[in-house]
Amino acid sequence: MKRLSVFAAAFALLSTVGCGSSSTTTTSPTVSTTPLFSAVLSPANEVPPVTNAEAGVTGSVTITLNTNKDSAGNITSANATFAVTLGGFPAGSAVNIAHIHEGSTTCACPVVVNTTLAAGDVTVANGLASFTKTSITVDPAVAQRMLNGPAGFYFNVHSTLNGGGVARGALVRTQ
């Protein structure tokens, strides 16, 4: 019985120390996460605020950020799904582009995630417009910054009448 205990202890020691091999191979498992962000979109949040016929537009966006992380917690890849609903458009309005900007909501800051929406992709009918864009690539560094400080990002939508933006809102992490 004592021999078995000594053998088990020696085996455990060799298992933890290794058998003289200087190279070790570790695999980094990928962990998937899907945080959610939202924003309430308003023409009053644009810079400058929209005051023309589209000043009554309201809307919201929900963004699902699909991230893959390595075992150290670093984001290795990311993509996003955008679900956007807008209302209050006057007749003849057209939604052209939409994206996430990084920076203060009081500036016209750089675009960091483009939804790939193009003129003609969205139909405005009876004052309403909605669209969903899926599997939009997000730079892993941008995704990490969004997770760390979503209030430093805003989403906005542009129309033909308001090429600089018709409605915007700061991102809030909801999950």
C-alpha positions as CSV (number, residue, x, y, z in Angstrom):
1,M,0.0,0.0,0.0
2,K,2.9,2.3,0.8
3,R,4.5,1.6,-2.5
4,L,1.3,2.5,-4.3
5,S,1.2,5.9,-2.5
6,V,4.9,6.6,-3.4
7,F,4.2,5.6,-7.0
8,A,1.1,7.9,-7.1
9,A,3.0,10.8,-5.7
10,A,5.9,10.3,-8.1
11,F,3.4,10.1,-11.0
12,A,1.7,13.3,-9.9
13,L,5.0,15.1,-9.6
14,L,6.1,14.0,-13.1
15,S,2.7,15.0,-14.5
16,T,2.9,18.5,-13.2
17,V,6.6,19.1,-13.9
18,G,6.7,17.4,-17.3
19,C,9.1,14.9,-18.8
20,G,11.9,17.2,-19.9
21,S,10.2,18.6,-22.9
22,S,10.9,22.3,-23.3
23,S,8.0,23.1,-25.7
24,T,4.5,23.3,-24.5
25,T,1.4,23.7,-26.7
26,T,-1.7,25.2,-25.3
27,T,-4.8,25.8,-27.2
28,S,-6.8,29.0,-26.6
29,P,-10.5,28.2,-26.5
30,T,-12.7,30.8,-28.1
31,V,-15.6,32.1,-26.0
32,S,-18.5,33.7,-27.7
33,T,-20.4,36.6,-26.1
34,T,-23.3,38.7,-27.4
35,P,-23.7,42.0,-25.6
36,L,-26.6,44.3,-26.6
37,F,-26.6,48.0,-27.1
38,S,-29.5,50.4,-27.8
39,A,-30.0,54.1,-28.6
40,V,-33.0,56.3,-28.8
41,L,-32.7,58.3,-32.0
42,S,-33.7,61.9,-32.2
43,P,-33.2,64.8,-34.7
44,A,-32.5,67.1,-31.6
45,N,-29.4,65.0,-30.9
46,E,-27.8,65.8,-34.3
47,V,-25.1,68.5,-34.5
48,P,-26.6,70.9,-35.4
49,P,-30.1,69.8,-34.4
50,V,-32.5,69.1,-37.3
51,T,-35.1,71.9,-37.6
52,N,-36.6,71.2,-41.0
53,A,-39.5,68.9,-42.1
54,E,-37.8,65.9,-40.6
55,A,-37.5,67.4,-37.1
56,G,-40.4,65.1,-35.9
57,V,-38.6,61.8,-36.7
58,T,-38.1,59.5,-33.8
59,G,-36.6,56.0,-33.6
60,S,-34.5,53.4,-31.9
61,V,-31.7,51.0,-32.7
62,T,-30.8,47.7,-31.1
63,I,-27.3,46.5,-31.8
64,T,-26.2,42.9,-31.0
65,L,-22.4,42.7,-30.9
66,N,-21.3,39.1,-31.5
67,T,-17.8,38.7,-30.2
68,N,-15.3,35.9,-29.9
69,K,-12.7,36.0,-27.2
70,D,-9.5,34.0,-26.6
71,S,-8.8,32.4,-23.2
72,A,-7.2,35.6,-22.0
73,G,-10.4,37.5,-22.7
74,N,-9.2,39.4,-25.7
75,I,-11.7,40.0,-28.5
76,T,-10.4,38.1,-31.6
77,S,-13.3,38.9,-33.9
78,A,-16.6,40.7,-33.9
79,N,-19.7,41.4,-36.0
80,A,-22.9,43.2,-35.4
81,T,-26.6,43.0,-36.1
82,F,-28.5,46.3,-36.4
83,A,-32.3,46.5,-35.9
84,V,-33.5,50.0,-36.6
85,T,-37.0,51.5,-36.5
86,L,-37.9,55.1,-37.4
87,G,-41.1,57.0,-37.6
88,G,-42.4,60.5,-38.2
89,F,-40.9,61.0,-41.7
90,P,-42.8,63.4,-44.0
91,A,-43.9,62.2,-47.4
92,G,-41.0,61.9,-49.9
93,S,-38.3,61.2,-47.3
94,A,-35.5,58.7,-48.0
95,V,-33.1,57.0,-45.6
96,N,-29.7,56.7,-47.1
97,I,-27.0,55.5,-44.7
98,A,-26.5,54.6,-41.0
99,H,-23.5,53.9,-38.8
100,I,-21.7,54.0,-35.4
101,H,-19.5,57.0,-34.7
102,E,-16.9,57.1,-31.9
103,G,-16.8,60.2,-29.8
104,S,-18.9,62.7,-28.0
105,T,-22.5,63.1,-29.0
106,T,-21.8,66.9,-29.4
107,C,-19.5,66.5,-32.4
108,A,-19.5,65.1,-35.9
109,C,-17.0,62.3,-35.1
110,P,-15.5,59.6,-37.2
111,V,-17.5,56.5,-38.4
112,V,-16.1,53.3,-36.9
113,V,-18.8,50.8,-38.0
114,N,-20.7,51.2,-41.2
115,T,-24.0,49.2,-41.5
116,T,-23.5,49.0,-45.3
117,L,-26.9,50.6,-45.8
118,A,-27.1,52.4,-49.1
119,A,-29.5,54.8,-50.8
120,G,-32.6,52.8,-51.9
121,D,-32.2,50.0,-49.4
122,V,-34.9,51.3,-47.1
123,T,-38.4,52.3,-48.1
124,V,-40.2,55.0,-46.1
125,A,-43.9,54.3,-46.2
126,N,-46.6,56.1,-44.2
127,G,-43.8,58.0,-42.3
128,L,-42.2,54.7,-41.2
129,A,-38.9,53.1,-42.0
130,S,-37.2,50.1,-40.5
131,F,-34.3,47.9,-41.5
132,T,-32.1,45.1,-40.2
133,K,-28.4,44.6,-41.1
134,T,-26.7,41.4,-40.0
135,S,-23.1,40.1,-39.9
136,I,-21.5,43.5,-40.2
137,T,-17.8,43.2,-39.4
138,V,-16.5,45.2,-36.4
139,D,-12.8,45.7,-35.7
140,P,-12.0,43.8,-32.5
141,A,-10.3,46.9,-31.0
142,V,-13.5,49.0,-31.7
143,A,-15.6,46.3,-30.2
144,Q,-13.5,46.3,-27.0
145,R,-13.8,50.1,-26.7
146,M,-17.6,49.8,-27.2
147,L,-17.7,47.3,-24.3
148,N,-15.5,49.5,-22.1
149,G,-17.4,52.7,-22.7
150,P,-20.5,52.6,-24.8
151,A,-21.4,56.2,-24.0
152,G,-18.4,57.2,-26.1
153,F,-20.2,56.0,-29.2
154,Y,-23.4,57.1,-31.0
155,F,-25.5,55.7,-33.8
156,N,-27.0,57.9,-36.5
157,V,-29.1,57.7,-39.6
158,H,-28.9,60.0,-42.6
159,S,-31.6,61.0,-45.0
160,T,-31.6,62.7,-48.4
161,L,-32.9,65.9,-46.8
162,N,-30.4,65.7,-43.9
163,G,-27.2,64.4,-45.4
164,G,-25.3,65.1,-42.2
165,G,-27.7,63.0,-40.2
166,V,-31.4,63.0,-39.4
167,A,-31.5,61.3,-36.0
168,R,-28.8,60.1,-33.6
169,G,-28.5,58.7,-30.1
170,A,-25.7,57.6,-27.7
171,L,-25.2,53.9,-27.2
172,V,-26.2,52.3,-23.9
173,R,-25.3,48.7,-23.0
174,T,-28.5,46.8,-22.1
175,Q,-27.0,43.3,-21.7
